[in-house]
Amino acid sequence: MKLNADVGEGVGDDESLFRWIEMANVACGAHAGGPEEMAEAVDLAMSYGVAVGAHPGYPDREGFGRKSMELSSAELTRLVIEQVEALDSICQRAGAKLQYVKPHGALYHDMMARQEVYEAILKAVAWLPHSPALMIMAREHDALDRGLAGRHGVPLLFEAFADRAYTAQGTLLDRAERGAVYSDSGRMLEQVMQLAHEGSVTSHCGKVIAIAADTICVHGDNQASVEAAKQIHLALKS
């Protein structure tokens, strides 16, 4: 499993994260970041040999992209395309390749909860050149996710989380809930090792949920992420 992190958001220590990750989800200017931050993130990715992915979100800078918005399917598709194209143009100038798309925050959660949002994003990714993959949340029952992506010809990357607590339904515990975000790097490492060795996570209420992940996320705005990323990287390599 490869380690990914959200970068270019103007928070946290991006360069320290790049030392330990294999995939960088670069903010595209809607929820955070901008041309300067995107260019810096792409340069760091090239310096450290890290794959570049686009991290589009709702245009909600005040709420850091965590506020859901009611948009039509066409508006959602256009929103994603415009953000990814902005990052892709920077990648092309730098000689880098944009390899995947991972929605941010509320857009990510809406994608996983609402089929019409998922399909709107699939249409956007299918339209893009270079056939990027779409990163979605790994969950126990994913036949519908796979089937819809196959229908649109979009490859998928399945993601689990190092620093977030899971519900009994296999979703992420709401950030407003106590214990939803782990601040202890040891707890993050424990969850990743369970994913790596047992193919499962244990929910906040003790239920074991079987999931198969291609990649593990640590959040760049989590102060404990850098140390956790280092520990997780070394543990996965060993």
N, C-alpha and C positions, 0 to 999 in steps of 0.2 A: 504494500500500500504506500502511495506517495503522499507526502505532507503538503497541504495547500494553506495559504493565508490570504486574507483580504489586505490589500496594500493600496497606496496612493490616495488614502482618505484624509491625510493631514493629521493623523493621530498615531501615537505609538512610535516605535523605532523600527522603521521599515528595513534599513540596511542590516540590522542585527538579525531580523527574521530571515532575510535572504540567505544568510549563511547556512540555514538549516532546512529550508523548504525546497521542494522540487517544482511547485506550481504556484504562480502568483495571480491572484484575482484582482485585476487593476480597476479601480473605480473610474467611471467614464464621465464624470462631471455633473450628473443629475443629483444624486444624493450627497456627493462629496467629490473633492478633487477638481481637476481641470487640466488644461493642456500642459502646464508646467509639471504638475504632479504625475501625469501620465507619462511624459517623456522621461522624467527621472526614474520612474518605476521600470520602464522598458530598458533603460540603460543599465539599471541594477540587475535586471533579469539576465541580460546578455552577459554582464560581467561574471555572474555567478552560475551561469548555465541553467537557468530556471525557465520553465515553460510559461508563456504569457497567455492569460485568459482575460476576457472582458467581464466586468462586474457591473452590469447596468442595473439601475433601480428606478423607482418612482422619483419624479422631480420634487423632492421634499428635503431640501437642505436643512431647514429648520429642525425637522424631526429625524434627520439622518436616515431618511428612506424607510422609516419604520411605520409610516402611516399608509394604510391601504387606500387606493384611489379607484373610483368607479370609472373605467375607461372602456370604450368599445373594443372589440377584438382587433379591428383595423388600427385603432389608436395604439393599442398595446404593441402590435407588430411593428408599427412605425417607430414607436418609442425605443424599442430594443434595437432596431436596425440603425437608427441615427446615432445612438450611443456607441454601438460596436464599431460602426464605420469611423467615428472620430478617433477611437483608439487604434483601429487598423491602419489608418493613414499615418499615424505616428510610428507604428511598427514598421511599415513599409519604408519610411524615410530612414529608420535606424537599421534596416536590414534584418528585422526580426519577423517571425511568423506568429500570428494570432491563432492559437490552437483550440480554444474552447470558449464557451460562454457560461457564466454562472450568475444568475440573477441575485440581487441583493435584498436583504431585509424583507419587507412586506411583499415585495414582488415575488420573491422566492417562496414565501409561505402561501401566497395566493396561487402560485403555479402548482404547488403540491396539493392544495385543497380544492381547486376549481378547474375542471377539465377544460373549460373555454379559455381560461388564462394559459394553461399549459399548451393548448393547441395554438394559440396566438403566438406564443414564444417559439414553439416548434416551427411555425411558418416563417418567423423571422430568421431563425438559425438556418433553415433549409434554403432561404433566399441568398444567404451570404456566400461569397466566394471562398475557396479553399476548404470547404466542407468541415467547419469546426464541429466539435462535439458539444453537447449540452450537459452540464453538470446538474444533477438533481439529487434529492435526498434518497439514500438507500432505505428501503423499508421492506417489511416482511412479505407483503403481497404486492408485487410489482408487475404482474402480467399486463395490466392495462397500460402502465407507463411504457413498457417495452413495445407493446403493440402499436400504440399511437406514434411513438418515435419511428418505428419501422415503416409505418405508413407514409411518413413524411421524409424518410430517408436520412434521418438524423441519428448519428451515433451517440450513445449515452455514456456518461461517467457517473458512477454512483458514489455518493459522499456520505460519510458519517462525521460526527463531531467529537472533538476531544474535550472541549470546555463547556459543553452544554448538557443539562440533564434532560432525560427523555421521559415522556409520559407512558402510561400503560398501553396506549394505543400506538406507540412508536413514533409520535411526533415530538417536537421540542417543547419542553415546559416553558410556558410564557415567561418572558423576562421579568414581568412584574411579580412573579411568584418567588418566594424565598428559596434559595438554593438553585435557581435556574441556571446561573452562570458560575462555573467553578473558578475559584481564585487560587486554588492550591495546585501547583504543577504535579504533585504526586498523585492527586486524584485524577487529573487528566491522563497521566501515564497509565494508571490502573485501567481506565476505560479503554484506552487504545490497545493495551495488551490483551484485554478480553476480546476486543474486535479482531485482533490479529490472530490469536490462538484458538478462540472458541467460535468466532463468527457471530457474536451476539453482544448486546448491551443489556444492562440491568436498569430498569426504570426507577424513578424516584420512589416508587412504592414497592419495589422488590421484584417485579415481574421480569423474567428473562425474555428478550426479544431477539429472534434470529434475523440477522441482516448481513449481507455480503457487500463490502465496500471496496471501491478501487482507490479511494483517497480519503484522507482525514483532514478536517479543517481545524485550525486554531485561528481565533479572531485577533486581528491586528490591534483592535481597540481595547483588548484585555491586557492589563498591565502584567499579568503572569504569563503571557503568551511566549515571550522570547525564551525564558528559561525552560518553559514546557516544550517548546519546539526543539530546543537542543536535546533535552532528555528523550523525547519521542524519536527524533531522528537517530540518535545513537542506539536506542533500544531496537528500533525496527531494522537497522543495519546489522545488528548483532544476532 
